[in-house]
Amino acid sequence: MTNQELRLSVGASPGQRTVAVLSGVFVATIGAAFVALPLIAGGLLRRLTGPGDAFASYEEARDLPPGMLPPALRDSGAGAESSSVPVIGLCGLPFLLLGVYLVLRVLRTAAWLEGSRARVRGAFTTRTVDLATARIDTAKLSYRGTGEDDTPMIGQRLRAIVATDRASNRRVTVPLRGMGLGSLPPPELRALADAITTGRPVDGRDDAHTVADQLRRLAAHPLPE
């Protein structure tokens, strides 16, 4: 194992990235349109109802017949109704945020391995964990199929490993699926296995050694795309 930084082949393939970005932009556009439409409609409505109220209050116009009063003074509920129009537009805000999240997630997702330290970047944050000292829980491994220790792992799908820092209890998920591949390339899987077992005692093997063994078997028998 070397301390040279190794970028892992995680994330979406170019085709998947294009589809995800287009989908995210579409969802964000719908959300933005939903937010902006009530504002535009409210402005048009105010233009259609007249140039505005020339009186500061009802006290200044109390001597006028009701039919000559401005709409805002004739119907006190009209102002509340018009003020609620922008609030309705906030319903589109979740779609706008979702679209932005999808775009950032597919464009920013990346992972690096430097020595035993793994750095994973998501849509908004970047987390780092030392795999040599972190707790590796085999229950967090997601896979399909069955296999014995001495048989190829054909049909199994190791989705990710989850390393939990023992000091802060912060979890870092390292994806094990390459860009358009069934799994990471063998050299990257072996590098992860070496990082996990670096400095760990051989006696009393724990879940971390089990995970490392599975990664090495996967590197020896790569999954088809």
Disulfide bonds with the S-S distance in Angstrom:
none
